[in-house]
Amino acid sequence: MTNLGTLTRYQGNYDTAVNWHAQAVAVFRRAGDALGEGGALNNLGVVERHLGRYRAGTRPPRCPAVVAGRWLAMERL
């Protein structure tokens, strides 16, 4: 899904890219894969930036920093 989101972003289909990346975020989150979730959130943020929605990715739970913090906490266990 992340690759499809990236491909559609390169094609200029930003709304479709948002959908692919959002689906990837959900899949990684359900799987408990914080690293994958963070990567998908980062990709989602790139698309949001292209759309001029600069604040869309800065609020939890979509913020990559929040996900990274959860990942680091798990690594310390």
PDB file of N, CA, C, O and CB in Angstrom:
ATOM      1  N   MET A   1       0.813  -1.192   0.000  1.00  0.00           N
ATOM      2  CA  MET A   1       0.000   0.000   0.000  1.00  0.00           C
ATOM      3  C   MET A   1       0.859   1.260   0.000  1.00  0.00           C
ATOM      4  O   MET A   1       0.534   2.244  -0.664  1.00  0.00           O
ATOM      5  CB  MET A   1      -0.926  -0.004   1.194  1.00  0.00           C
ATOM      6  N   THR A   2       1.940   1.221   0.739  1.00  0.00           N
ATOM      7  CA  THR A   2       2.788   2.417   0.765  1.00  0.00           C
ATOM      8  C   THR A   2       3.398   2.671  -0.604  1.00  0.00           C
ATOM      9  O   THR A   2       3.525   3.820  -1.027  1.00  0.00           O
ATOM     10  CB  THR A   2       3.898   2.275   1.819  1.00  0.00           C
ATOM     11  N   ASN A   3       3.777   1.601  -1.299  1.00  0.00           N
ATOM     12  CA  ASN A   3       4.330   1.776  -2.643  1.00  0.00           C
ATOM     13  C   ASN A   3       3.286   2.326  -3.602  1.00  0.00           C
ATOM     14  O   ASN A   3       3.604   3.163  -4.447  1.00  0.00           O
ATOM     15  CB  ASN A   3       4.877   0.451  -3.171  1.00  0.00           C
ATOM     16  N   LEU A   4       2.049   1.870  -3.484  1.00  0.00           N
ATOM     17  CA  LEU A   4       0.986   2.402  -4.335  1.00  0.00           C
ATOM     18  C   LEU A   4       0.735   3.876  -4.022  1.00  0.00           C
ATOM     19  O   LEU A   4       0.487   4.675  -4.925  1.00  0.00           O
ATOM     20  CB  LEU A   4      -0.310   1.589  -4.152  1.00  0.00           C
ATOM     21  N   GLY A   5       0.801   4.227  -2.755  1.00  0.00           N
ATOM     22  CA  GLY A   5       0.646   5.635  -2.372  1.00  0.00           C
ATOM     23  C   GLY A   5       1.749   6.494  -2.950  1.00  0.00           C
ATOM     24  O   GLY A   5       1.495   7.595  -3.439  1.00  0.00           O
ATOM     25  N   THR A   6       2.970   5.997  -2.896  1.00  0.00           N
ATOM     26  CA  THR A   6       4.100   6.740  -3.445  1.00  0.00           C
ATOM     27  C   THR A   6       3.972   6.863  -4.960  1.00  0.00           C
ATOM     28  O   THR A   6       4.224   7.931  -5.518  1.00  0.00           O
ATOM     29  CB  THR A   6       5.428   6.057  -3.075  1.00  0.00           C
ATOM     30  N   LEU A   7       3.587   5.791  -5.623  1.00  0.00           N
ATOM     31  CA  LEU A   7       3.415   5.823  -7.069  1.00  0.00           C
ATOM     32  C   LEU A   7       2.352   6.844  -7.475  1.00  0.00           C
ATOM     33  O   LEU A   7       2.569   7.647  -8.382  1.00  0.00           O
ATOM     34  CB  LEU A   7       3.040   4.434  -7.588  1.00  0.00           C
ATOM     35  N   THR A   8       1.210   6.807  -6.804  1.00  0.00           N
ATOM     36  CA  THR A   8       0.150   7.745  -7.170  1.00  0.00           C
ATOM     37  C   THR A   8       0.538   9.186  -6.844  1.00  0.00           C
ATOM     38  O   THR A   8       0.095  10.118  -7.516  1.00  0.00           O
ATOM     39  CB  THR A   8      -1.148   7.380  -6.453  1.00  0.00           C
ATOM     40  N   ARG A   9       1.356   9.368  -5.822  1.00  0.00           N
ATOM     41  CA  ARG A   9       1.854  10.722  -5.534  1.00  0.00           C
ATOM     42  C   ARG A   9       2.739  11.197  -6.670  1.00  0.00           C
ATOM     43  O   ARG A   9       2.609  12.336  -7.116  1.00  0.00           O
ATOM     44  CB  ARG A   9       2.633  10.758  -4.196  1.00  0.00           C
ATOM     45  N   TYR A  10       3.629  10.354  -7.142  1.00  0.00           N
ATOM     46  CA  TYR A  10       4.498  10.725  -8.259  1.00  0.00           C
ATOM     47  C   TYR A  10       3.688  11.033  -9.517  1.00  0.00           C
ATOM     48  O   TYR A  10       4.102  11.840 -10.349  1.00  0.00           O
ATOM     49  CB  TYR A  10       5.501   9.605  -8.545  1.00  0.00           C
ATOM     50  N   GLN A  11       2.536  10.386  -9.646  1.00  0.00           N
ATOM     51  CA  GLN A  11       1.668  10.641 -10.793  1.00  0.00           C
ATOM     52  C   GLN A  11       0.828  11.906 -10.613  1.00  0.00           C
ATOM     53  O   GLN A  11       0.131  12.334 -11.534  1.00  0.00           O
ATOM     54  CB  GLN A  11       0.756   9.449 -11.027  1.00  0.00           C
ATOM     55  N   GLY A  12       0.899  12.499  -9.422  1.00  0.00           N
ATOM     56  CA  GLY A  12       0.132  13.710  -9.147  1.00  0.00           C
ATOM     57  C   GLY A  12      -1.276  13.459  -8.659  1.00  0.00           C
ATOM     58  O   GLY A  12      -2.069  14.395  -8.555  1.00  0.00           O
ATOM     59  N   ASN A  13      -1.607  12.204  -8.354  1.00  0.00           N
ATOM     60  CA  ASN A  13      -2.935  11.844  -7.839  1.00  0.00           C
ATOM     61  C   ASN A  13      -2.901  11.879  -6.314  1.00  0.00           C
ATOM     62  O   ASN A  13      -2.908  10.840  -5.654  1.00  0.00           O
ATOM     63  CB  ASN A  13      -3.377  10.428  -8.352  1.00  0.00           C
ATOM     64  N   TYR A  14      -2.863  13.085  -5.770  1.00  0.00           N
ATOM     65  CA  TYR A  14      -2.626  13.236  -4.334  1.00  0.00           C
ATOM     66  C   TYR A  14      -3.748  12.676  -3.467  1.00  0.00           C
ATOM     67  O   TYR A  14      -3.478  12.079  -2.424  1.00  0.00           O
ATOM     68  CB  TYR A  14      -2.429  14.683  -4.008  1.00  0.00           C
ATOM     69  N   ASP A  15      -4.997  12.858  -3.878  1.00  0.00           N
ATOM     70  CA  ASP A  15      -6.096  12.330  -3.061  1.00  0.00           C
ATOM     71  C   ASP A  15      -6.050  10.805  -2.992  1.00  0.00           C
ATOM     72  O   ASP A  15      -6.301  10.218  -1.940  1.00  0.00           O
ATOM     73  CB  ASP A  15      -7.451  12.789  -3.625  1.00  0.00           C
ATOM     74  N   THR A  16      -5.730  10.170  -4.112  1.00  0.00           N
ATOM     75  CA  THR A  16      -5.595   8.716  -4.116  1.00  0.00           C
ATOM     76  C   THR A  16      -4.411   8.288  -3.259  1.00  0.00           C
ATOM     77  O   THR A  16      -4.485   7.287  -2.546  1.00  0.00           O
ATOM     78  CB  THR A  16      -5.430   8.191  -5.551  1.00  0.00           C
ATOM     79  N   ALA A  17      -3.331   9.040  -3.329  1.00  0.00           N
ATOM     80  CA  ALA A  17      -2.147   8.729  -2.517  1.00  0.00           C
ATOM     81  C   ALA A  17      -2.481   8.821  -1.033  1.00  0.00           C
ATOM     82  O   ALA A  17      -2.046   7.980  -0.247  1.00  0.00           O
ATOM     83  CB  ALA A  17      -0.982   9.685  -2.862  1.00  0.00           C
ATOM     84  N   VAL A  18      -3.249   9.833  -0.645  1.00  0.00           N
ATOM     85  CA  VAL A  18      -3.660   9.961   0.763  1.00  0.00           C
ATOM     86  C   VAL A  18      -4.404   8.706   1.192  1.00  0.00           C
ATOM     87  O   VAL A  18      -4.155   8.173   2.273  1.00  0.00           O
ATOM     88  CB  VAL A  18      -4.554  11.220   0.975  1.00  0.00           C
ATOM     89  N   ASN A  19      -5.307   8.237   0.357  1.00  0.00           N
ATOM     90  CA  ASN A  19      -6.081   7.039   0.706  1.00  0.00           C
ATOM     91  C   ASN A  19      -5.188   5.816   0.875  1.00  0.00           C
ATOM     92  O   ASN A  19      -5.350   5.066   1.837  1.00  0.00           O
ATOM     93  CB  ASN A  19      -7.133   6.762  -0.363  1.00  0.00           C
ATOM     94  N   TRP A  20      -4.247   5.604  -0.043  1.00  0.00           N
ATOM     95  CA  TRP A  20      -3.346   4.446   0.071  1.00  0.00           C
ATOM     96  C   TRP A  20      -2.507   4.530   1.333  1.00  0.00           C
ATOM     97  O   TRP A  20      -2.374   3.547   2.062  1.00  0.00           O
ATOM     98  CB  TRP A  20      -2.430   4.351  -1.157  1.00  0.00           C
ATOM     99  N   HIS A  21      -1.938   5.709   1.595  1.00  0.00           N
ATOM    100  CA  HIS A  21      -1.083   5.838   2.781  1.00  0.00           C
ATOM    101  C   HIS A  21      -1.895   5.708   4.071  1.00  0.00           C
ATOM    102  O   HIS A  21      -1.419   5.123   5.044  1.00  0.00           O
ATOM    103  CB  HIS A  21      -0.345   7.184   2.762  1.00  0.00           C
ATOM    104  N   ALA A  22      -3.105   6.243   4.085  1.00  0.00           N
ATOM    105  CA  ALA A  22      -3.954   6.105   5.278  1.00  0.00           C
ATOM    106  C   ALA A  22      -4.297   4.638   5.529  1.00  0.00           C
ATOM    107  O   ALA A  22      -4.334   4.197   6.678  1.00  0.00           O
ATOM    108  CB  ALA A  22      -5.251   6.934   5.121  1.00  0.00           C
ATOM    109  N   GLN A  23      -4.546   3.883   4.464  1.00  0.00           N
ATOM    110  CA  GLN A  23      -4.802   2.447   4.626  1.00  0.00           C
ATOM    111  C   GLN A  23      -3.567   1.729   5.164  1.00  0.00           C
ATOM    112  O   GLN A  23      -3.674   0.835   6.003  1.00  0.00           O
ATOM    113  CB  GLN A  23      -5.234   1.823   3.287  1.00  0.00           C
ATOM    114  N   ALA A  24      -2.405   2.127   4.676  1.00  0.00           N
ATOM    115  CA  ALA A  24      -1.160   1.514   5.162  1.00  0.00           C
ATOM    116  C   ALA A  24      -0.965   1.806   6.646  1.00  0.00           C
ATOM    117  O   ALA A  24      -0.569   0.925   7.410  1.00  0.00           O
ATOM    118  CB  ALA A  24       0.054   2.029   4.354  1.00  0.00           C
ATOM    119  N   VAL A  25      -1.242   3.039   7.050  1.00  0.00           N
ATOM    120  CA  VAL A  25      -1.131   3.400   8.471  1.00  0.00           C
ATOM    121  C   VAL A  25      -2.021   2.483   9.301  1.00  0.00           C
ATOM    122  O   VAL A  25      -1.590   1.946  10.322  1.00  0.00           O
ATOM    123  CB  VAL A  25      -1.521   4.890   8.701  1.00  0.00           C
ATOM    124  N   ALA A  26      -3.259   2.307   8.861  1.00  0.00           N
ATOM    125  CA  ALA A  26      -4.200   1.474   9.611  1.00  0.00           C
ATOM    126  C   ALA A  26      -3.728   0.031   9.706  1.00  0.00           C
ATOM    127  O   ALA A  26      -3.847  -0.587  10.764  1.00  0.00           O
ATOM    128  CB  ALA A  26      -5.575   1.521   8.966  1.00  0.00           C
ATOM    129  N   VAL A  27      -3.198  -0.512   8.624  1.00  0.00           N
ATOM    130  CA  VAL A  27      -2.725  -1.900   8.623  1.00  0.00           C
ATOM    131  C   VAL A  27      -1.536  -2.052   9.571  1.00  0.00           C
ATOM    132  O   VAL A  27      -1.498  -2.977  10.382  1.00  0.00           O
ATOM    133  CB  VAL A  27      -2.333  -2.343   7.190  1.00  0.00           C
ATOM    134  N   PHE A  28      -0.571  -1.145   9.465  1.00  0.00           N
ATOM    135  CA  PHE A  28       0.592  -1.214  10.361  1.00  0.00           C
ATOM    136  C   PHE A  28       0.176  -1.054  11.821  1.00  0.00           C
ATOM    137  O   PHE A  28       0.707  -1.732  12.700  1.00  0.00           O
ATOM    138  CB  PHE A  28       1.622  -0.134   9.988  1.00  0.00           C
ATOM    139  N   ARG A  29      -0.769  -0.160  12.075  1.00  0.00           N
ATOM    140  CA  ARG A  29      -1.225   0.068  13.447  1.00  0.00           C
ATOM    141  C   ARG A  29      -1.892  -1.185  13.998  1.00  0.00           C
ATOM    142  O   ARG A  29      -1.613  -1.589  15.127  1.00  0.00           O
ATOM    143  CB  ARG A  29      -2.198   1.261  13.507  1.00  0.00           C
ATOM    144  N   ARG A  30      -2.775  -1.807  13.207  1.00  0.00           N
ATOM    145  CA  ARG A  30      -3.434  -3.047  13.654  1.00  0.00           C
ATOM    146  C   ARG A  30      -2.427  -4.156  13.910  1.00  0.00           C
ATOM    147  O   ARG A  30      -2.609  -4.975  14.811  1.00  0.00           O
ATOM    148  CB  ARG A  30      -4.458  -3.511  12.615  1.00  0.00           C
ATOM    149  N   ALA A  31      -1.369  -4.180  13.119  1.00  0.00           N
ATOM    150  CA  ALA A  31      -0.344  -5.220  13.269  1.00  0.00           C
ATOM    151  C   ALA A  31       0.613  -4.925  14.419  1.00  0.00           C
ATOM    152  O   ALA A  31       1.419  -5.778  14.790  1.00  0.00           O
ATOM    153  CB  ALA A  31       0.444  -5.368  11.977  1.00  0.00           C
ATOM    154  N   GLY A  32       0.530  -3.718  14.986  1.00  0.00           N
ATOM    155  CA  GLY A  32       1.439  -3.341  16.062  1.00  0.00           C
ATOM    156  C   GLY A  32       2.836  -3.017  15.559  1.00  0.00           C
ATOM    157  O   GLY A  32       3.799  -3.069  16.324  1.00  0.00           O
ATOM    158  N   ASP A  33       2.954  -2.687  14.285  1.00  0.00           N
ATOM    159  CA  ASP A  33       4.245  -2.375  13.668  1.00  0.00           C
ATOM    160  C   ASP A  33       4.463  -0.861  13.696  1.00  0.00           C
ATOM    161  O   ASP A  33       4.106  -0.158  12.750  1.00  0.00           O
ATOM    162  CB  ASP A  33       4.310  -2.918  12.203  1.00  0.00           C
ATOM    163  N   ALA A  34       5.050  -0.369  14.779  1.00  0.00           N
ATOM    164  CA  ALA A  34       5.236   1.076  14.956  1.00  0.00           C
ATOM    165  C   ALA A  34       6.206   1.646  13.929  1.00  0.00           C
ATOM    166  O   ALA A  34       6.032   2.780  13.484  1.00  0.00           O
ATOM    167  CB  ALA A  34       5.740   1.378  16.367  1.00  0.00           C
ATOM    168  N   LEU A  35       7.210   0.889  13.550  1.00  0.00           N
ATOM    169  CA  LEU A  35       8.169   1.377  12.566  1.00  0.00           C
ATOM    170  C   LEU A  35       7.491   1.534  11.200  1.00  0.00           C
ATOM    171  O   LEU A  35       7.676   2.554  10.536  1.00  0.00           O
ATOM    172  CB  LEU A  35       9.377   0.417  12.465  1.00  0.00           C
ATOM    173  N   GLY A  36       6.716   0.545  10.780  1.00  0.00           N
ATOM    174  CA  GLY A  36       5.971   0.647   9.530  1.00  0.00           C
ATOM    175  C   GLY A  36       4.948   1.760   9.576  1.00  0.00           C
ATOM    176  O   GLY A  36       4.758   2.479   8.596  1.00  0.00           O
ATOM    177  N   GLU A  37       4.290   1.904  10.712  1.00  0.00           N
ATOM    178  CA  GLU A  37       3.301   2.967  10.884  1.00  0.00           C
ATOM    179  C   GLU A  37       3.961   4.333  10.748  1.00  0.00           C
ATOM    180  O   GLU A  37       3.432   5.227  10.087  1.00  0.00           O
ATOM    181  CB  GLU A  37       2.605   2.846  12.251  1.00  0.00           C
ATOM    182  N   GLY A  38       5.114   4.482  11.375  1.00  0.00           N
ATOM    183  CA  GLY A  38       5.828   5.757  11.285  1.00  0.00           C
ATOM    184  C   GLY A  38       6.235   6.084   9.859  1.00  0.00           C
ATOM    185  O   GLY A  38       6.135   7.235   9.433  1.00  0.00           O
ATOM    186  N   GLY A  39       6.699   5.073   9.111  1.00  0.00           N
ATOM    187  CA  GLY A  39       7.062   5.291   7.716  1.00  0.00           C
ATOM    188  C   GLY A  39       5.858   5.683   6.876  1.00  0.00           C
ATOM    189  O   GLY A  39       5.939   6.581   6.038  1.00  0.00           O
ATOM    190  N   ALA A  40       4.736   5.002   7.106  1.00  0.00           N
ATOM    191  CA  ALA A  40       3.520   5.326   6.361  1.00  0.00           C
ATOM    192  C   ALA A  40       3.016   6.720   6.718  1.00  0.00           C
ATOM    193  O   ALA A  40       2.532   7.453   5.855  1.00  0.00           O
ATOM    194  CB  ALA A  40       2.429   4.285   6.637  1.00  0.00           C
ATOM    195  N   LEU A  41       3.132   7.081   7.987  1.00  0.00           N
ATOM    196  CA  LEU A  41       2.741   8.432   8.395  1.00  0.00           C
ATOM    197  C   LEU A  41       3.633   9.484   7.754  1.00  0.00           C
ATOM    198  O   LEU A  41       3.166  10.552   7.358  1.00  0.00           O
ATOM    199  CB  LEU A  41       2.791   8.565   9.916  1.00  0.00           C
ATOM    200  N   ASN A  42       4.915   9.173   7.657  1.00  0.00           N
ATOM    201  CA  ASN A  42       5.826  10.102   7.003  1.00  0.00           C
ATOM    202  C   ASN A  42       5.418  10.305   5.543  1.00  0.00           C
ATOM    203  O   ASN A  42       5.360  11.435   5.060  1.00  0.00           O
ATOM    204  CB  ASN A  42       7.277   9.591   7.093  1.00  0.00           C
ATOM    205  N   ASN A  43       5.136   9.203   4.846  1.00  0.00           N
ATOM    206  CA  ASN A  43       4.707   9.293   3.458  1.00  0.00           C
ATOM    207  C   ASN A  43       3.400  10.068   3.334  1.00  0.00           C
ATOM    208  O   ASN A  43       3.225  10.858   2.406  1.00  0.00           O
ATOM    209  CB  ASN A  43       4.549   7.900   2.862  1.00  0.00           C
ATOM    210  N   LEU A  44       2.493   9.841   4.262  1.00  0.00           N
ATOM    211  CA  LEU A  44       1.231  10.569   4.272  1.00  0.00           C
ATOM    212  C   LEU A  44       1.482  12.067   4.451  1.00  0.00           C
ATOM    213  O   LEU A  44       0.830  12.894   3.815  1.00  0.00           O
ATOM    214  CB  LEU A  44       0.311  10.040   5.388  1.00  0.00           C
ATOM    215  N   GLY A  45       2.425  12.401   5.316  1.00  0.00           N
ATOM    216  CA  GLY A  45       2.766  13.804   5.528  1.00  0.00           C
ATOM    217  C   GLY A  45       3.332  14.469   4.291  1.00  0.00           C
ATOM    218  O   GLY A  45       3.075  15.648   4.049  1.00  0.00           O
ATOM    219  N   VAL A  46       4.101  13.730   3.501  1.00  0.00           N
ATOM    220  CA  VAL A  46       4.645  14.271   2.255  1.00  0.00           C
ATOM    221  C   VAL A  46       3.500  14.654   1.317  1.00  0.00           C
ATOM    222  O   VAL A  46       3.519  15.721   0.704  1.00  0.00           O
ATOM    223  CB  VAL A  46       5.590  13.243   1.571  1.00  0.00           C
ATOM    224  N   VAL A  47       2.508  13.776   1.213  1.00  0.00           N
ATOM    225  CA  VAL A  47       1.365  14.062   0.340  1.00  0.00           C
ATOM    226  C   VAL A  47       0.572  15.249   0.877  1.00  0.00           C
ATOM    227  O   VAL A  47       0.179  16.134   0.117  1.00  0.00           O
ATOM    228  CB  VAL A  47       0.452  12.821   0.213  1.00  0.00           C
ATOM    229  N   GLU A  48       0.339  15.264   2.183  1.00  0.00           N
ATOM    230  CA  GLU A  48      -0.393  16.381   2.793  1.00  0.00           C
ATOM    231  C   GLU A  48       0.316  17.704   2.510  1.00  0.00           C
ATOM    232  O   GLU A  48      -0.338  18.720   2.274  1.00  0.00           O
ATOM    233  CB  GLU A  48      -0.538  16.170   4.318  1.00  0.00           C
ATOM    234  N   ARG A  49       1.631  17.696   2.532  1.00  0.00           N
ATOM    235  CA  ARG A  49       2.396  18.903   2.226  1.00  0.00           C
ATOM    236  C   ARG A  49       2.145  19.343   0.787  1.00  0.00           C
ATOM    237  O   ARG A  49       1.963  20.531   0.522  1.00  0.00           O
ATOM    238  CB  ARG A  49       3.901  18.666   2.457  1.00  0.00           C
ATOM    239  N   HIS A  50       2.134  18.400  -0.130  1.00  0.00           N
ATOM    240  CA  HIS A  50       1.849  18.725  -1.533  1.00  0.00           C
ATOM    241  C   HIS A  50       0.464  19.338  -1.693  1.00  0.00           C
ATOM    242  O   HIS A  50       0.240  20.159  -2.583  1.00  0.00           O
ATOM    243  CB  HIS A  50       1.964  17.472  -2.403  1.00  0.00           C
ATOM    244  N   LEU A  51      -0.459  18.937  -0.832  1.00  0.00           N
ATOM    245  CA  LEU A  51      -1.820  19.467  -0.879  1.00  0.00           C
ATOM    246  C   LEU A  51      -1.958  20.784  -0.112  1.00  0.00           C
ATOM    247  O   LEU A  51      -3.030  21.390  -0.102  1.00  0.00           O
ATOM    248  CB  LEU A  51      -2.791  18.442  -0.320  1.00  0.00           C
ATOM    249  N   GLY A  52      -0.880  21.221   0.526  1.00  0.00           N
ATOM    250  CA  GLY A  52      -0.920  22.473   1.287  1.00  0.00           C
ATOM    251  C   GLY A  52      -1.531  22.331   2.661  1.00  0.00           C
ATOM    252  O   GLY A  52      -1.834  23.332   3.310  1.00  0.00           O
ATOM    253  N   ARG A  53      -1.717  21.115   3.112  1.00  0.00           N
ATOM    254  CA  ARG A  53      -2.301  20.869   4.446  1.00  0.00           C
ATOM    255  C   ARG A  53      -1.168  20.604   5.420  1.00  0.00           C
ATOM    256  O   ARG A  53      -0.928  19.472   5.840  1.00  0.00           O
ATOM    257  CB  ARG A  53      -3.313  19.661   4.425  1.00  0.00           C
ATOM    258  N   TYR A  54      -0.479  21.684   5.765  1.00  0.00           N
ATOM    259  CA  TYR A  54       0.754  21.567   6.548  1.00  0.00           C
ATOM    260  C   TYR A  54       0.535  21.084   7.973  1.00  0.00           C
ATOM    261  O   TYR A  54       1.429  20.455   8.539  1.00  0.00           O
ATOM    262  CB  TYR A  54       1.449  22.886   6.584  1.00  0.00           C
ATOM    263  N   ARG A  55      -0.579  21.343   8.554  1.00  0.00           N
ATOM    264  CA  ARG A  55      -0.829  20.951   9.940  1.00  0.00           C
ATOM    265  C   ARG A  55      -1.468  19.578  10.072  1.00  0.00           C
ATOM    266  O   ARG A  55      -1.597  19.072  11.187  1.00  0.00           O
ATOM    267  CB  ARG A  55      -1.704  21.967  10.602  1.00  0.00           C
ATOM    268  N   ALA A  56      -1.868  18.964   8.973  1.00  0.00           N
ATOM    269  CA  ALA A  56      -2.601  17.690   9.025  1.00  0.00           C
ATOM    270  C   ALA A  56      -1.831  16.599   9.757  1.00  0.00           C
ATOM    271  O   ALA A  56      -2.436  15.794  10.466  1.00  0.00           O
ATOM    272  CB  ALA A  56      -2.922  17.220   7.621  1.00  0.00           C
ATOM    273  N   GLY A  57      -0.526  16.554   9.604  1.00  0.00           N
ATOM    274  CA  GLY A  57       0.247  15.479  10.215  1.00  0.00           C
ATOM    275  C   GLY A  57       0.932  15.836  11.509  1.00  0.00           C
ATOM    276  O   GLY A  57       1.774  15.077  11.989  1.00  0.00           O
ATOM    277  N   THR A  58       0.596  16.969  12.084  1.00  0.00           N
ATOM    278  CA  THR A  58       1.298  17.396  13.300  1.00  0.00           C
ATOM    279  C   THR A  58       0.531  17.090  14.574  1.00  0.00           C
ATOM    280  O   THR A  58       1.032  17.342  15.670  1.00  0.00           O
ATOM    281  CB  THR A  58       1.576  18.868  13.236  1.00  0.00           C
ATOM    282  N   ARG A  59      -0.665  16.554  14.452  1.00  0.00           N
ATOM    283  CA  ARG A  59      -1.465  16.273  15.642  1.00  0.00           C
ATOM    284  C   ARG A  59      -1.535  14.770  15.907  1.00  0.00           C
ATOM    285  O   ARG A  59      -1.717  13.984  14.977  1.00  0.00           O
ATOM    286  CB  ARG A  59      -2.882  16.851  15.486  1.00  0.00           C
ATOM    287  N   PRO A  60      -1.390  14.371  17.165  1.00  0.00           N
ATOM    288  CA  PRO A  60      -1.539  12.955  17.495  1.00  0.00           C
ATOM    289  C   PRO A  60      -2.941  12.496  17.128  1.00  0.00           C
ATOM    290  O   PRO A  60      -3.859  13.316  17.149  1.00  0.00           O
ATOM    291  CB  PRO A  60      -1.257  12.701  18.996  1.00  0.00           C
ATOM    292  N   PRO A  61      -3.156  11.220  16.792  1.00  0.00           N
ATOM    293  CA  PRO A  61      -2.168  10.144  16.793  1.00  0.00           C
ATOM    294  C   PRO A  61      -1.417  10.013  15.472  1.00  0.00           C
ATOM    295  O   PRO A  61      -0.661   9.057  15.298  1.00  0.00           O
ATOM    296  CB  PRO A  61      -2.841   8.844  17.112  1.00  0.00           C
ATOM    297  N   ARG A  62      -1.607  10.958  14.523  1.00  0.00           N
ATOM    298  CA  ARG A  62      -0.989  10.839  13.207  1.00  0.00           C
ATOM    299  C   ARG A  62       0.441  11.350  13.176  1.00  0.00           C
ATOM    300  O   ARG A  62       1.148  11.143  12.190  1.00  0.00           O
ATOM    301  CB  ARG A  62      -1.807  11.581  12.194  1.00  0.00           C
ATOM    302  N   CYS A  63       0.870  12.000  14.215  1.00  0.00           N
ATOM    303  CA  CYS A  63       2.194  12.604  14.235  1.00  0.00           C
ATOM    304  C   CYS A  63       3.284  11.530  14.306  1.00  0.00           C
ATOM    305  O   CYS A  63       3.284  10.721  15.233  1.00  0.00           O
ATOM    306  CB  CYS A  63       2.318  13.570  15.420  1.00  0.00           C
ATOM    307  N   PRO A  64       4.213  11.509  13.343  1.00  0.00           N
ATOM    308  CA  PRO A  64       5.280  10.498  13.376  1.00  0.00           C
ATOM    309  C   PRO A  64       6.103  10.529  14.655  1.00  0.00           C
ATOM    310  O   PRO A  64       6.615   9.494  15.081  1.00  0.00           O
ATOM    311  CB  PRO A  64       6.195  10.686  12.199  1.00  0.00           C
ATOM    312  N   ALA A  65       6.240  11.700  15.276  1.00  0.00           N
ATOM    313  CA  ALA A  65       7.005  11.784  16.520  1.00  0.00           C
ATOM    314  C   ALA A  65       6.322  10.992  17.630  1.00  0.00           C
ATOM    315  O   ALA A  65       6.995  10.376  18.457  1.00  0.00           O
ATOM    316  CB  ALA A  65       7.181  13.250  16.946  1.00  0.00           C
ATOM    317  N   VAL A  66       5.005  11.004  17.654  1.00  0.00           N
ATOM    318  CA  VAL A  66       4.262  10.236  18.659  1.00  0.00           C
ATOM    319  C   VAL A  66       4.489   8.747  18.427  1.00  0.00           C
ATOM    320  O   VAL A  66       4.712   7.998  19.378  1.00  0.00           O
ATOM    321  CB  VAL A  66       2.739  10.572  18.608  1.00  0.00           C
ATOM    322  N   VAL A  67       4.435   8.317  17.179  1.00  0.00           N
ATOM    323  CA  VAL A  67       4.662   6.913  16.847  1.00  0.00           C
ATOM    324  C   VAL A  67       6.092   6.521  17.195  1.00  0.00           C
ATOM    325  O   VAL A  67       6.326   5.453  17.759  1.00  0.00           O
ATOM    326  CB  VAL A  67       4.378   6.650  15.353  1.00  0.00           C
ATOM    327  N   ALA A  68       7.046   7.380  16.861  1.00  0.00           N
ATOM    328  CA  ALA A  68       8.447   7.092  17.180  1.00  0.00           C
ATOM    329  C   ALA A  68       8.636   6.956  18.681  1.00  0.00           C
ATOM    330  O   ALA A  68       9.389   6.092  19.131  1.00  0.00           O
ATOM    331  CB  ALA A  68       9.366   8.192  16.629  1.00  0.00           C
ATOM    332  N   GLY A  69       7.975   7.782  19.450  1.00  0.00           N
ATOM    333  CA  GLY A  69       8.058   7.689  20.902  1.00  0.00           C
ATOM    334  C   GLY A  69       7.521   6.363  21.413  1.00  0.00           C
ATOM    335  O   GLY A  69       8.095   5.769  22.326  1.00  0.00           O
ATOM    336  N   ARG A  70       6.419   5.894  20.827  1.00  0.00           N
ATOM    337  CA  ARG A  70       5.866   4.585  21.218  1.00  0.00           C
ATOM    338  C   ARG A  70       6.838   3.474  20.846  1.00  0.00           C
ATOM    339  O   ARG A  70       7.027   2.528  21.611  1.00  0.00           O
ATOM    340  CB  ARG A  70       4.489   4.341  20.543  1.00  0.00           C
ATOM    341  N   TRP A  71       7.457   3.585  19.667  1.00  0.00           N
ATOM    342  CA  TRP A  71       8.403   2.572  19.217  1.00  0.00           C
ATOM    343  C   TRP A  71       9.616   2.522  20.139  1.00  0.00           C
ATOM    344  O   TRP A  71      10.069   1.440  20.512  1.00  0.00           O
ATOM    345  CB  TRP A  71       8.841   2.850  17.775  1.00  0.00           C
ATOM    346  N   LEU A  72      10.141   3.682  20.504  1.00  0.00           N
ATOM    347  CA  LEU A  72      11.286   3.710  21.402  1.00  0.00           C
ATOM    348  C   LEU A  72      10.941   3.128  22.770  1.00  0.00           C
ATOM    349  O   LEU A  72      11.762   2.445  23.382  1.00  0.00           O
ATOM    350  CB  LEU A  72      11.797   5.135  21.557  1.00  0.00           C
ATOM    351  N   ALA A  73       9.741   3.392  23.243  1.00  0.00           N
ATOM    352  CA  ALA A  73       9.308   2.840  24.528  1.00  0.00           C
ATOM    353  C   ALA A  73       9.250   1.322  24.454  1.00  0.00           C
ATOM    354  O   ALA A  73       9.620   0.650  25.417  1.00  0.00           O
ATOM    355  CB  ALA A  73       7.933   3.410  24.933  1.00  0.00           C
ATOM    356  N   MET A  74       8.798   0.771  23.345  1.00  0.00           N
ATOM    357  CA  MET A  74       8.736  -0.684  23.201  1.00  0.00           C
ATOM    358  C   MET A  74      10.126  -1.290  23.135  1.00  0.00           C
ATOM    359  O   MET A  74      10.351  -2.385  23.651  1.00  0.00           O
ATOM    360  CB  MET A  74       7.944  -1.064  21.955  1.00  0.00           C
ATOM    361  N   GLU A  75      11.063  -0.589  22.504  1.00  0.00           N
ATOM    362  CA  GLU A  75      12.418  -1.084  22.371  1.00  0.00           C
ATOM    363  C   GLU A  75      13.120  -1.183  23.733  1.00  0.00           C
ATOM    364  O   GLU A  75      14.015  -2.006  23.919  1.00  0.00           O
ATOM    365  CB  GLU A  75      13.209  -0.182  21.433  1.00  0.00           C
ATOM    366  N   ARG A  76      12.716  -0.362  24.650  1.00  0.00           N
ATOM    367  CA  ARG A  76      13.359  -0.336  25.974  1.00  0.00           C
ATOM    368  C   ARG A  76      12.835  -1.418  26.899  1.00  0.00           C
ATOM    369  O   ARG A  76      13.412  -1.665  27.959  1.00  0.00           O
ATOM    370  CB  ARG A  76      13.157   1.015  26.623  1.00  0.00           C
ATOM    371  N   LEU A  77      11.746  -2.066  26.507  1.00  0.00           N
ATOM    372  CA  LEU A  77      11.166  -3.109  27.383  1.00  0.00           C
ATOM    373  C   LEU A  77      12.017  -4.343  27.418  1.00  0.00           C
ATOM    374  O   LEU A  77      11.677  -5.309  28.100  1.00  0.00           O
ATOM    375  CB  LEU A  77       9.768  -3.481  26.927  1.00  0.00           C
TER     376      LEU A  77
END
